[in-house]
Amino acid sequence: MAGLDPVVFSILTGRLEQVADEMDATLYRSAFNPIIAEARDACHGLYHAETGATLVQGSKGLPIFVGAMAFAVQAVIEKVRAGAGVEPGDTFIFNDPYAGGTHLNDFRLVRPLMRQGRLFAWLASVGHWLDIGGNVPGGYNPQATEIFQEGVLIPPVKLFRAGVLQQDVIDIIQANSRLPRSNWGDLNGQLNALDLGERRFHALIDEYGEEVVAATLDAASARAAALMRENIRALPDGTYSFEDKLDNDGIVDEPLTIALDLTVAGDAMTLDFSRSSPPCLGPVNIARSTAVAACYVALKHVFTTVPANAGCLEPIRFDIPSTTFLGVSAPRPVAGYTETILRMIGVVFGALAEADPARATAAPFGTINALSVAGHRADGERFVLFSFFGGGLGGSPVSDGLNHANNPISTATMPPAEILEAAHPVMFTEWGLRPDSAGPGLHRGGVGAVYALEVLAPAGADVALLGERGRFAPFGVAGGGPAALNRFVYDGPDGPREPAMASKITGVRLKAGQRLRLETPGGGGWGDPFARDPAAVARDVRRGFVSPARARTDYGVALTAAGEIDHDGTRELRAGRPA
């Protein structure tokens, strides 16, 4: 639609995003499990009627779902074209990780937005359900060798047909969960969010007209593509390569490589991951749609002015072959997808640092440390504590990394200790920052964290962990140093124990009163640590972020017994630094 009023465009884009934000808030307020209600592991948006491309997403939803949800809606479109059909009142449900999903815990609901019997767009909701069966409560099975060991897989099916609930579908899903009541609450929260979104979008279209709203959505996508091209054009042409590794796949104790060749040619970019390791036995494989979504998140962190819709991916070509563990299909296990996409994001950061260090960010801590503690309460009722944990983000050209933050795949927050303790028979005996965990730099990385948990359930609890960065530390860029490694310790019958696979373990049984301890990495550093202001180093020491010994070795800063800067000693240390 030519001549779209820029004021109308601005108002409508804001109102469209507000509807998606309101959908997010509706689910956060009504979900039963803390991973959605507190951690906000969910997303809502509006998607193109024919292509499934992301048109609008809420600002509070997980960025990783922006790219992935487009593939999910495409899976529904293919189902419709294959004969399922679509009519007002239909709602599809599925969690297939190979059809635009991520892993089995993330349930997607997709609903047509119909206008006078004609499909205008699609509404979609995704939320992380607490337990969907499988060998390990919570779904993160670090020793899975096929998807069937991770939980129940639901392909795209109609949960509602012309407004009529298909109870059989719910019965199948509920029968495959240890926590059917929690899943039922989350499902209804997502349905409520879709109901609200449907009403709000209809009202908005009624007010402005279909032609104006459709033109606004097209213009927003075109604007995102133009801004992304402008950002790419600002980079020097060339091919920039970077690699990083995962500790192992949980089955075979050998590292896996994620290798990227990033090519800039004018206003277009190619991300080639074809040199990465082949598909693996364990659960750190990912589907191609998930890999594309991870790249989107990384680029959005660097090119912050680009709006969150499918247009931003228009100038980018992806080479993610099925010969790598970044583009697998069924039945490869994928429960640990978070660990792989975090490494992908870091690798994109690293390649961009080669292209333009002034715009690069050092590696974040790069693991969610998916922890499951499950058992029975004193009254015999089943419980499953599942949570992820924070660490430090990488230093940047303008600032230190955030301390005790969540990973850059999302805007989620860690569930508070008080919420986890109130919901489960456990007690946190420590929850604080981890000294000397940040990568040193002119702008140091953020500081990681320490969590210690005691089991209170009378009969004990089963523990599983799926994490990373136990052997390959978050890297620094532009001369910055690496952060600390991840570390997990638990009480064994003969004293403290650590996993043989670094940060992946299952089959651990803790008795009441026994404890586990998780020490997370910080972020990598940016720039030369010896160029950091000694006053900033002294302040970090006073705050407990850096020890006096590491201030000397990492930053060349000497301190007195009172914690003041020893200027003569500092000059001597920095002058004597090896070339």
C-alpha positions in Angstrom: 0.0 0.0 0.0 1.8 3.1 -1.2 1.8 6.2 0.8 1.4 4.6 4.2 1.3 7.5 6.8 4.5 7.3 8.9 2.5 8.4 12.0 0.0 5.6 11.5 2.9 3.2 10.8 4.5 4.1 14.1 1.3 3.9 16.1 0.3 0.6 14.6 3.7 -1.1 15.1 3.6 -0.1 18.7 0.1 -1.3 19.2 0.7 -4.6 17.4 3.7 -5.3 19.7 1.7 -4.3 22.7 -0.9 -7.0 21.9 1.9 -9.6 21.8 3.3 -8.2 25.1 -0.2 -8.5 26.6 -0.4 -12.1 25.5 3.0 -12.8 27.2 1.8 -11.2 30.4 -1.4 -13.2 30.4 0.5 -16.5 30.3 3.1 -15.3 32.9 0.3 -14.5 35.3 -1.6 -17.8 34.8 1.0 -20.5 34.2 1.4 -23.2 36.9 5.1 -23.9 36.6 7.8 -21.4 37.6 9.8 -21.8 34.4 7.0 -19.9 32.7 5.5 -17.9 35.5 8.8 -16.7 37.0 11.5 -17.4 34.4 9.3 -16.4 31.4 10.3 -19.2 29.2 7.6 -18.5 26.6 6.7 -16.3 23.6 3.7 -15.1 21.6 3.4 -13.5 18.2 1.7 -12.9 14.9 2.8 -14.8 11.8 2.3 -14.5 8.0 -0.7 -16.4 6.6 1.1 -18.0 3.7 4.8 -18.2 4.7 4.6 -18.4 8.5 7.3 -15.6 8.8 7.4 -13.7 12.0 5.4 -10.4 11.8 5.2 -9.3 15.4 6.6 -10.7 18.6 6.3 -9.5 22.1 9.3 -7.7 23.6 9.3 -9.9 26.7 9.2 -13.2 24.8 12.3 -15.4 24.3 14.4 -14.1 21.3 15.4 -17.7 20.4 11.7 -18.4 19.6 11.6 -15.6 16.9 13.3 -17.7 14.2 12.1 -21.1 15.5 8.4 -20.1 15.7 8.4 -19.2 12.0 9.4 -22.7 11.2 6.7 -24.0 13.6 4.0 -22.1 11.9 5.3 -23.3 8.5 4.8 -26.9 9.8 1.2 -26.1 10.6 0.7 -24.5 7.1 2.1 -27.7 5.5 -0.3 -29.8 7.6 -3.2 -27.7 6.5 -2.1 -28.0 2.8 -1.7 -31.7 3.2 -5.4 -32.0 3.9 -6.0 -31.1 7.6 -7.7 -27.9 6.5 -8.4 -24.9 8.6 -11.5 -23.1 9.8 -12.5 -20.6 12.5 -12.0 -22.1 16.0 -9.2 -24.4 15.1 -6.1 -24.6 17.3 -3.1 -26.8 16.6 -0.8 -28.2 19.3 2.6 -29.9 19.0 6.1 -30.1 20.4 8.0 -31.7 17.5 11.6 -30.3 17.7 12.3 -31.1 14.1 9.2 -29.2 12.8 10.1 -25.7 14.0 10.5 -26.8 17.6 13.5 -26.6 19.9 13.1 -29.5 22.4 10.1 -31.5 23.6 9.3 -29.4 26.7 8.4 -26.4 24.5 4.8 -26.8 23.5 3.5 -24.7 20.6 -0.1 -23.7 20.0 -1.0 -22.2 16.6 -4.3 -20.7 15.8 -5.7 -19.1 12.6 -6.8 -15.4 12.7 -9.8 -15.6 10.4 -11.5 -12.6 8.9 -14.9 -13.3 7.3 -13.9 -16.9 6.7 -10.5 -15.9 5.2 -7.1 -16.5 6.8 -5.5 -13.2 7.7 -2.6 -14.4 9.8 -1.6 -16.9 12.4 -1.4 -16.5 16.2 1.1 -18.6 18.1 2.1 -19.3 21.7 5.0 -21.4 23.0 5.8 -22.2 26.6 8.2 -24.6 28.4 6.2 -27.3 30.2 7.8 -28.8 33.2 7.6 -32.5 32.5 6.7 -34.4 29.3 7.8 -37.9 30.3 11.1 -39.5 29.2 13.8 -41.1 31.3 14.7 -38.0 33.4 12.1 -35.9 35.2 12.1 -32.4 33.6 13.1 -33.8 30.1 16.8 -32.9 30.1 18.3 -36.4 29.8 22.0 -36.0 29.4 22.4 -39.6 28.3 19.6 -39.8 25.7 20.6 -41.4 22.4 17.3 -41.0 20.7 14.3 -38.6 21.0 12.1 -41.4 22.6 14.2 -41.2 25.7 13.5 -37.5 26.2 9.7 -37.6 26.4 6.5 -37.8 24.4 6.6 -36.2 20.9 3.3 -34.7 19.6 3.2 -33.8 15.9 1.0 -30.9 14.7 -2.6 -32.0 15.6 -5.8 -30.1 16.2 -6.5 -29.5 19.8 -9.6 -27.6 18.9 -11.7 -28.4 15.7 -14.0 -25.5 14.9 -14.0 -24.5 18.6 -14.6 -28.1 19.9 -11.9 -29.4 22.3 -10.4 -32.8 21.3 -10.2 -34.3 24.8 -8.4 -37.4 23.4 -5.4 -35.3 22.6 -5.2 -33.9 26.1 -5.6 -37.4 27.6 -2.6 -38.7 25.6 -0.4 -35.7 26.7 -1.5 -35.9 30.3 -0.9 -39.7 30.5 2.8 -39.2 29.5 3.7 -36.6 32.2 4.8 -37.0 35.8 3.1 -33.6 36.5 -0.2 -33.6 34.5 -1.8 -30.9 36.6 1.1 -28.5 36.0 0.9 -29.1 32.2 -2.9 -28.6 32.3 -2.4 -25.2 34.0 0.2 -24.1 31.5 -2.0 -25.3 28.5 -4.9 -23.2 29.7 -2.7 -20.2 30.3 -1.5 -20.5 26.6 -5.1 -20.9 25.4 -6.1 -17.8 27.4 -3.3 -15.8 25.8 -4.4 -16.9 22.3 -8.0 -15.9 23.2 -6.9 -12.5 24.3 -4.6 -12.0 21.3 -7.4 -13.0 18.9 -9.8 -10.4 20.5 -7.2 -7.6 20.5 -6.0 -8.2 16.9 -9.6 -8.3 15.6 -10.3 -5.0 17.4 -7.2 -3.4 16.0 -8.0 -4.6 12.4 -11.6 -3.4 12.8 -10.3 0.0 13.8 -7.8 0.5 11.0 -8.9 -1.9 8.3 -7.2 -5.0 6.9 -5.4 -3.1 4.1 -3.7 -0.6 6.5 -2.7 -3.3 9.0 -1.4 -5.6 6.3 0.6 -2.7 4.7 2.1 -1.9 8.2 3.2 -5.4 8.7 4.8 -5.5 5.2 6.5 -2.2 5.8 7.9 -3.3 9.2 9.4 -6.4 7.6 10.9 -4.3 4.8 12.3 -1.8 7.3 14.0 -4.6 9.3 15.6 -6.0 6.1 16.8 -2.6 5.2 18.3 -1.9 8.6 20.0 -5.3 8.6 21.5 -4.6 5.2 22.8 -1.2 6.4 24.5 -2.9 9.4 26.1 -5.6 7.3 27.3 -3.0 4.8 29.2 -1.2 7.6 31.4 -4.3 8.1 34.5 -4.8 5.9 34.0 -7.4 3.1 35.7 -10.7 3.7 35.5 -14.2 5.3 36.0 -14.4 9.0 36.3 -17.8 10.8 35.9 -18.8 14.4 35.5 -22.1 16.3 34.5 -23.2 19.8 33.8 -26.5 21.4 31.3 -28.4 23.5 32.8 -30.6 26.2 31.1 -33.7 24.9 27.7 -35.1 24.0 27.0 -36.9 27.3 27.7 -40.3 25.7 31.1 -40.1 24.1 33.7 -38.1 26.1 35.1 -36.2 23.1 34.6 -32.5 22.2 32.3 -31.3 19.5 33.4 -28.4 17.3 31.1 -25.6 16.1 33.0 -23.9 13.2 31.8 -20.8 11.4 33.0 -19.2 8.3 31.2 -15.8 8.2 31.3 -14.0 4.8 30.4 -10.4 4.3 29.8 -9.3 0.7 28.3 -5.8 0.4 25.0 -5.8 2.2 24.7 -9.6 2.4 26.1 -12.1 4.8 26.6 -15.9 4.7 26.9 -18.0 7.8 28.5 -21.3 6.9 28.7 -24.0 9.6 29.5 -26.9 7.3 32.9 -27.6 9.0 31.2 -28.4 12.3 31.2 -31.9 13.9 28.9 -34.5 12.5 25.6 -35.6 14.3 26.4 -37.1 17.7 25.0 -39.9 19.8 24.0 -37.6 22.7 21.4 -34.9 23.2 23.3 -31.8 22.1 22.1 -32.1 18.5 19.8 -29.4 17.1 17.5 -29.1 14.1 18.3 -26.6 11.4 15.4 -24.3 12.4 16.9 -24.0 15.9 20.3 -23.2 14.5 18.9 -20.4 12.3 17.1 -19.0 15.4 20.4 -19.0 17.3 22.1 -17.1 14.6 19.3 -14.5 14.6 19.7 -14.0 18.4 23.5 -13.5 18.0 23.1 -10.9 15.2 20.3 -9.1 17.1 22.7 -8.7 20.0 25.2 -7.0 17.8 22.8 -5.1 15.5 20.5 -3.8 18.2 18.5 -1.3 16.1 17.0 -4.0 13.8 13.3 -4.8 14.7 12.4 -8.4 15.8 10.7 -9.8 12.7 11.5 -12.1 9.8 12.8 -9.2 7.7 16.1 -9.1 9.6 17.0 -12.5 8.2 16.3 -11.6 4.6 19.9 -10.5 3.7 21.4 -13.6 5.4 22.1 -17.0 3.9 22.7 -20.0 6.1 24.7 -23.1 5.2 23.8 -25.6 8.0 24.0 -29.1 6.3 22.5 -32.2 7.8 26.0 -33.7 7.9 26.6 -31.6 11.0 25.1 -31.9 14.5 23.5 -28.5 13.9 21.0 -29.7 11.3 19.7 -33.1 12.4 16.4 -34.9 11.9 14.5 -37.5 13.8 15.2 -39.5 15.9 18.4 -37.8 17.0 18.2 -36.6 20.6 17.9 -32.8 21.1 17.1 -32.2 24.8 20.3 -30.3 25.4 19.7 -27.8 22.5 20.3 -24.8 24.8 24.0 -25.7 25.2 24.6 -25.9 21.5 22.8 -22.7 20.5 24.7 -20.9 23.3 27.9 -22.0 21.7 26.7 -21.0 18.3 25.9 -17.5 19.6 29.4 -17.3 21.0 30.9 -18.4 17.7 29.0 -15.7 15.8 30.3 -13.2 18.4 33.8 -14.5 17.8 33.6 -14.3 14.0 32.2 -10.7 14.2 35.1 -9.8 16.5 37.4 -10.8 13.7 35.5 -8.5 11.3 35.1 -5.5 13.7 36.4 -5.8 17.2 34.8 -2.5 18.1 31.4 -4.1 17.8 32.1 -7.5 19.2 31.2 -9.0 22.6 33.2 -11.6 24.4 31.6 -15.0 25.1 28.9 -15.3 27.7 29.0 -18.0 30.3 27.3 -20.3 27.8 25.4 -22.9 29.7 22.0 -23.0 31.3 23.0 -25.8 33.7 19.6 -27.6 33.4 19.2 -29.1 36.8 16.5 -31.7 37.8 15.9 -32.7 41.4 12.9 -35.0 41.6 11.3 -37.3 44.2 8.3 -37.6 46.5 7.2 -35.2 49.3 6.4 -36.4 52.8 2.8 -37.0 51.8 3.9 -39.1 48.8 3.1 -36.6 46.2 5.5 -36.4 43.3 7.7 -33.3 42.8 10.0 -32.2 40.0 12.3 -29.2 40.6 13.6 -28.1 37.2 15.5 -24.9 36.8 18.3 -23.2 35.0 21.0 -20.9 36.5 22.9 -17.7 35.8 26.4 -16.7 35.1 28.4 -13.8 33.7 28.0 -12.2 30.3 30.9 -11.1 28.1 32.7 -7.8 28.3 31.9 -5.4 25.4 33.6 -2.4 23.8 31.7 -0.1 26.1 31.3 -1.9 29.4 31.9 -4.8 31.7 29.7 -7.8 31.3 26.6 -8.3 33.5 27.1 -10.2 36.7 24.8 -13.2 37.4 22.8 -12.7 34.3 20.8 -15.1 32.2 22.2 -16.3 28.9 21.7 -14.2 25.7 19.2 -16.7 24.2 16.4 -15.1 26.1 15.0 -12.3 28.3 14.1 -14.9 30.9 15.0 -14.6 34.5 16.2 -17.3 37.0 13.4 -18.4 39.2 14.0 -16.9 42.7 15.3 -19.2 45.4 12.3 -18.4 47.6 9.9 -19.6 44.8 11.8 -22.9 44.3 12.0 -23.6 48.0 8.3 -22.8 48.4 7.4 -25.2 45.6 9.7 -28.1 46.4 11.3 -29.9 49.4 14.7 -28.3 49.0 16.7 -25.5 50.7 19.3 -23.3 49.1 22.3 -23.0 51.5 24.2 -20.6 49.2 23.2 -18.3 46.4 25.8 -15.7 45.6 28.5 -14.4 43.3 31.6 -16.5 42.4 34.9 -14.7 42.9 37.5 -14.9 40.1 35.1 -16.3 37.6 35.1 -13.4 35.2 37.4 -13.2 32.2 39.9 -10.3 32.7 39.9 -7.4 30.2 39.9 -3.7 29.7 36.2 -4.4 30.2 36.0 -7.6 32.2 33.4 -10.3 31.9 30.5 -10.5 34.3 30.9 -12.6 37.4 29.4 -16.1 37.6 27.5 -17.5 40.6 27.6 -20.2 43.3 24.5 -22.2 44.2 24.3 -24.9 46.9 21.2 -26.9 47.5 20.2 -29.3 50.2 17.6 -32.1 49.7 14.8 -32.0 52.3 12.6 -34.8 50.9 12.5 -37.6 53.5 13.0 -40.3 50.9 15.7 -38.3 49.1 15.8 -37.2 45.5 17.1 -38.1 42.0 19.4 -35.6 40.5 20.4 -34.9 36.8 22.4 -32.1 35.3 22.9 -31.2 31.6 25.4 -28.4 31.4 28.5 -27.3 29.5 31.7 -25.2 29.8 33.2 -27.7 32.1 36.3 -28.0 29.9 36.2 -25.1 27.4 36.0 -21.8 29.1 34.1 -18.7 27.7 36.6 -16.9 25.5 37.7 -13.3 25.5 38.1 -11.1 22.5 40.3 -8.2 21.4 42.9 -9.3 23.9 40.6 -10.2 26.8 41.1 -13.3 28.8 38.9 -16.4 29.3 36.5 -16.9 32.2 36.4 -19.7 34.8 35.1 -23.2 33.9 31.8 -24.6 35.0 31.9 -26.9 38.1 29.3 -29.2 39.7 29.9 -31.1 42.9 27.6 -33.4 44.9 27.7 -35.4 48.0 28.6 -39.1 47.4 28.8 -42.0 49.9 32.5 -41.4 50.3 32.7 -37.6 50.0 32.3 -34.9 47.3 32.1 -36.2 43.7 32.2 -34.5 40.3 30.7 -35.8 37.0 32.9 -37.9 34.7 31.4 -36.0 31.8 32.3 -32.6 33.3 28.8 -31.0 33.5 26.5 -33.8 32.5 25.3 -36.5 34.8 22.2 -38.6 35.7 21.5 -41.5 38.0 22.6 -39.5 41.1 20.6 -40.2 44.3 20.9 -37.8 47.2 19.6 -38.6 50.6 17.8 -36.1 52.8 20.4 -33.7 54.1 22.9 -34.2 51.3 23.8 -31.3 49.0 24.9 -30.4 45.6 26.9 -27.3 44.5 27.0 -25.5 41.2 29.7 -22.9 40.4 28.9 -21.2 37.1 31.4 -19.5 34.7 31.7 -15.7 34.2 31.9 -14.1 30.8 35.0 -13.6 28.7 36.9 -10.3 28.9 37.1 -7.6 26.2 40.4 -5.8 25.5 43.8 -5.8 27.2 43.4 -6.4 31.0 46.6 -4.5 31.7 44.9 -1.4 30.2 42.1 -1.5 32.8 42.0 1.4 35.2 43.7 0.3 38.5 40.9 2.0 40.4 38.3 -0.2 38.7 40.4 -3.3 39.6 40.7 -2.2 43.2 36.9 -1.6 43.3 36.4 -5.2 42.0 38.6 -6.5 44.8 36.6 -4.6 47.4 33.4 -6.0 46.0 34.7 -9.6 46.1 34.6 -10.0 42.3 38.4 -10.4 42.0 40.9 -11.7 44.5 44.1 -9.6 45.3 46.2 -12.4 43.9 44.3 -12.4 40.5 44.5 -8.6 40.5 48.3 -8.9 40.3 48.5 -11.8 37.8 45.5 -10.9 35.5 45.6 -7.1 35.6 49.1 -6.1 36.9 47.6 -4.2 39.8 49.3 -4.4 43.2 47.3 -3.5 46.3 48.2 -2.7 49.9 47.0 -4.7 52.9 44.3 -2.1 53.3 43.1 -2.6 49.7 44.5 0.6 48.3 46.4 0.8 45.0 50.1 0.3 45.4 51.1 2.7 42.5 54.8 1.8 42.5 54.1 -1.9 42.6 51.5 -1.6 39.8 53.9 0.3 37.6 56.5 -2.3 38.2 54.1 -5.2 37.4 52.8 -3.6 34.2 56.3 -2.6 33.1 57.5 -6.1 33.6 54.8 -7.8 31.6 56.1 -10.1 28.9 55.8 -8.8 25.4 
